Amino acid sequence: MVLKDEIQKILNDVESASSDEILGVIKQIQPQFRSKLTTEYLQGKIQKINDVSDDAEKKKQCKSLLPYFDWYLQGL
């Protein structure tokens, strides 16, 4: 599946997407940021989310990363 399609699938049904799916897509788009600061910020957020053991909290934190999906789609 193409990255754009993966993003659309998640955005169309966020509730059924797993936190692992969301983080997987974030990791794929992360290298496309031009700012090293943004890349490092995202790496910190990914690590923080991975450290969370509660799935509901993990999903909640992943949802805060969804604007990066919109950014990626707008850049296409």
FIMAR-838770 format. One record per residue: residue number from 1; z, y, x of N, C-alpha, C, CB in turn. Coordinates in nm, 3 decimals, decimal comma, padded with zeros to 5 digits, m for minus. Last residue first. Glycine has a CB too. Layout:
<sites>
SITE  num      n.w      n.v      n.u     ca.w     ca.v     ca.u      c.w      c.v      c.u     cb.w     cb.v     cb.u
SITE  NUM        Z        Y        X        Z        Y        X        Z        Y        X        Z        Y        X
...
</sites>
This chain:
<sites>
SITE  num      n.w      n.v      n.u     ca.w     ca.v     ca.u      c.w      c.v      c.u     cb.w     cb.v     cb.u
SITE   76  m00,131   01,682   00,169  m00,252   01,598   00,172  m00,373   01,672   00,120  m00,230   01,471   00,090
SITE   75   00,092   01,834   00,132   00,020   01,850   00,257  m00,109   01,770   00,265   00,109   01,811   00,369
SITE   74   00,202   01,746  m00,100   00,136   01,877  m00,102   00,053   01,899   00,023   00,239   01,988  m00,115
SITE   73   00,324   01,510  m00,012   00,210   01,503  m00,105   00,134   01,635  m00,110   00,258   01,467  m00,245
SITE   72   00,531   01,614   00,147   00,428   01,528   00,206   00,304   01,526   00,116   00,482   01,385   00,228
SITE   71   00,684   01,751  m00,042   00,626   01,821   00,071   00,510   01,741   00,129   00,732   01,847   00,178
SITE   70   00,766   01,537  m00,201   00,678   01,641  m00,258   00,610   01,717  m00,147   00,758   01,738  m00,347
SITE   69   00,930   01,410  m00,016   00,815   01,339  m00,070   00,715   01,439  m00,126   00,860   01,239  m00,179
SITE   68   01,129   01,595   00,018   01,042   01,568   00,132   00,918   01,490   00,090   01,118   01,491   00,241
SITE   67   01,271   01,579  m00,223   01,183   01,695  m00,199   01,090   01,677  m00,078   01,267   01,820  m00,178
SITE   66   01,428   01,340  m00,186   01,301   01,335  m00,259   01,215   01,460  m00,243   01,329   01,313  m00,403
SITE   65   01,680   01,344  m00,080   01,569   01,349   00,015   01,432   01,353  m00,054   01,575   01,229   00,107
SITE   64   01,858   01,302  m00,279   01,855   01,438  m00,222   01,740   01,454  m00,122   01,988   01,470  m00,154
SITE   63   01,840   01,033  m00,321   01,771   01,121  m00,416   01,763   01,265  m00,363   01,842   01,119  m00,551
SITE   62   02,014   00,936  m00,129   01,869   00,919  m00,110   01,791   01,013  m00,201   01,828   00,774  m00,135
SITE   61   02,259   00,985  m00,250   02,223   01,060  m00,130   02,073   01,050  m00,100   02,303   01,010  m00,010
SITE   60   02,241   00,798  m00,458   02,261   00,940  m00,488   02,219   01,025  m00,368   02,409   00,968  m00,526
SITE   59   02,229   00,559  m00,314   02,115   00,599  m00,397   02,123   00,749  m00,428   02,112   00,517  m00,529
SITE   58   02,487   00,561  m00,202   02,369   00,557  m00,115   02,246   00,607  m00,191   02,346   00,413  m00,062
SITE   57   02,641   00,543  m00,430   02,649   00,664  m00,347   02,529   00,674  m00,254   02,780   00,665  m00,265
SITE   56   02,569   00,286  m00,512   02,549   00,400  m00,603   02,550   00,531  m00,524   02,657   00,402  m00,713
SITE   55   02,649   00,122  m00,296   02,507   00,136  m00,330   02,479   00,256  m00,419   02,459   00,011  m00,399
SITE   54   02,872   00,190  m00,043   02,857   00,189  m00,188   02,712   00,217  m00,226   02,951   00,292  m00,254
SITE   53   02,860   00,237   00,230   02,860   00,098   00,183   02,839   00,087   00,032   02,991   00,032   00,221
SITE   52   02,689   00,444   00,455   02,756   00,434   00,325   02,747   00,289   00,277   02,691   00,532   00,221
SITE   51   02,527   00,446   00,675   02,668   00,417   00,697   02,747   00,400   00,566   02,730   00,527   00,780
SITE   50   02,282   00,532   00,579   02,295   00,391   00,621   02,441   00,350   00,641   02,217   00,368   00,750
SITE   49   02,342   00,803   00,549   02,317   00,720   00,430   02,333   00,572   00,465   02,176   00,748   00,373
SITE   48   02,361   00,878   00,818   02,476   00,896   00,729   02,461   00,808   00,605   02,489   01,045   00,688
SITE   47   02,100   00,824   00,906   02,214   00,752   00,964   02,335   00,760   00,873   02,248   00,809   01,103
SITE   46   01,958   01,010   00,751   01,929   00,867   00,739   02,047   00,785   00,791   01,800   00,831   00,815
SITE   45   02,067   01,249   00,851   02,085   01,214   00,709   02,062   01,064   00,689   01,988   01,297   00,619
SITE   44   01,975   01,238   01,118   02,119   01,241   01,088   02,149   01,200   00,944   02,176   01,380   01,115
SITE   43   01,702   01,251   01,071   01,757   01,134   01,139   01,907   01,125   01,114   01,728   01,140   01,290
SITE   42   01,682   01,506   00,958   01,653   01,388   00,877   01,710   01,262   00,941   01,503   01,374   00,857
SITE   41   01,746   01,659   01,186   01,828   01,668   01,065   01,807   01,544   00,978   01,793   01,795   00,985
SITE   40   01,534   01,593   01,355   01,669   01,554   01,393   01,763   01,559   01,273   01,721   01,646   01,505
SITE   39   01,325   01,711   01,208   01,322   01,568   01,239   01,462   01,517   01,275   01,225   01,540   01,355
SITE   38   01,404   01,978   01,213   01,393   01,907   01,086   01,395   01,757   01,107   01,264   01,948   01,013
SITE   37   01,388   02,026   01,489   01,515   02,045   01,419   01,514   01,969   01,286   01,541   02,194   01,395
SITE   36   01,121   02,002   01,543   01,212   01,902   01,599   01,347   01,908   01,528   01,229   01,922   01,751
SITE   35   00,869   02,057   01,317   00,994   02,109   01,371   01,084   01,995   01,419   01,067   02,194   01,265
SITE   34   00,669   01,917   01,199   00,639   01,987   01,324   00,766   02,035   01,394   00,547   02,106   01,298
SITE   33   00,675   01,595   01,064   00,733   01,729   01,066   00,706   01,793   01,201   00,885   01,724   01,036
SITE   32   00,590   01,339   01,095   00,488   01,439   01,063   00,544   01,581   01,056   00,423   01,404   00,932
SITE   31   00,797   01,160   01,127   00,726   01,205   01,247   00,623   01,315   01,220   00,656   01,087   01,311
SITE   30   00,876   01,118   00,846   00,957   01,197   00,940   00,879   01,244   01,063   01,076   01,116   00,985
SITE   29   00,739   00,935   00,699   00,689   01,073   00,698   00,761   01,161   00,800   00,704   01,132   00,559
SITE   28   00,876   00,697   00,749   00,733   00,704   00,776   00,680   00,847   00,780   00,658   00,625   00,671
SITE   27   01,134   00,752   00,668   01,111   00,720   00,809   00,963   00,728   00,846   01,165   00,580   00,842
SITE   26   01,085   00,778   00,394   01,131   00,895   00,471   01,105   00,871   00,620   01,283   00,923   00,446
SITE   25   01,026   00,512   00,332   00,922   00,613   00,320   00,959   00,738   00,401   00,898   00,650   00,172
SITE   24   01,277   00,396   00,379   01,159   00,348   00,450   01,046   00,449   00,448   01,112   00,217   00,389
SITE   23   01,439   00,525   00,194   01,459   00,551   00,337   01,339   00,505   00,419   01,587   00,481   00,386
SITE   22   01,332   00,411  m00,041   01,328   00,556  m00,020   01,342   00,589   00,128   01,440   00,625  m00,102
SITE   21   01,390   00,140   00,001   01,251   00,183  m00,017   01,238   00,332   00,012   01,203   00,153  m00,160
SITE   20   01,670   00,149   00,015   01,593   00,103   00,131   01,447   00,145   00,122   01,603  m00,050   00,145
SITE   19   01,737   00,221  m00,241   01,764   00,318  m00,135   01,687   00,279  m00,008   01,916   00,328  m00,105
SITE   18   01,476   00,126  m00,471   01,598   00,100  m00,394   01,616   00,208  m00,287   01,594  m00,041  m00,328
SITE   17   01,371   00,243  m00,786   01,347   00,235  m00,641   01,479   00,212  m00,569   01,279   00,365  m00,589
SITE   16   01,439   00,291  m01,043   01,418   00,151  m01,006   01,390   00,134  m00,857   01,303   00,094  m01,086
SITE   15   01,466   00,569  m01,053   01,581   00,485  m01,084   01,561   00,340  m01,042   01,610   00,490  m01,231
SITE   14   01,212   00,675  m01,006   01,315   00,686  m00,902   01,430   00,588  m00,926   01,370   00,829  m00,896
SITE   13   00,925   00,648  m01,082   01,038   00,570  m01,133   01,148   00,563  m01,028   00,992   00,428  m01,174
SITE   12   00,757   00,830  m00,959   00,734   00,798  m01,100   00,850   00,721  m01,163   00,607   00,717  m01,115
SITE   11   00,841   00,826  m00,695   00,863   00,946  m00,775   00,845   00,921  m00,924   00,768   01,055  m00,730
SITE   10   00,754   00,567  m00,621   00,896   00,600  m00,621   00,923   00,722  m00,709   00,945   00,626  m00,478
SITE    9   00,475   00,598  m00,650   00,546   00,491  m00,721   00,694   00,523  m00,731   00,525   00,355  m00,650
SITE    8   00,424   00,805  m00,468   00,400   00,825  m00,611   00,476   00,722  m00,694   00,250   00,817  m00,642
SITE    7   00,486   00,672  m00,227   00,560   00,792  m00,267   00,546   00,813  m00,417   00,511   00,916  m00,190
SITE    6   00,291   00,472  m00,226   00,434   00,436  m00,223   00,518   00,552  m00,274   00,477   00,396  m00,081
SITE    5   00,060   00,628  m00,210   00,085   00,545  m00,328   00,231   00,503  m00,339  m00,004   00,422  m00,325
SITE    4   00,089   00,738   00,046   00,080   00,826  m00,071   00,111   00,749  m00,200  m00,061   00,890  m00,080
SITE    3   00,077   00,504   00,203   00,200   00,582   00,194   00,201   00,673   00,072   00,218   00,665   00,320
SITE    2  m00,080   00,221   00,052  m00,091   00,346   00,126   00,036   00,428   00,103  m00,219   00,426   00,082
SITE    1   00,000  m00,118   00,084   00,000   00,000   00,000   00,000   00,124   00,089   00,122   00,000  m00,096
</sites>
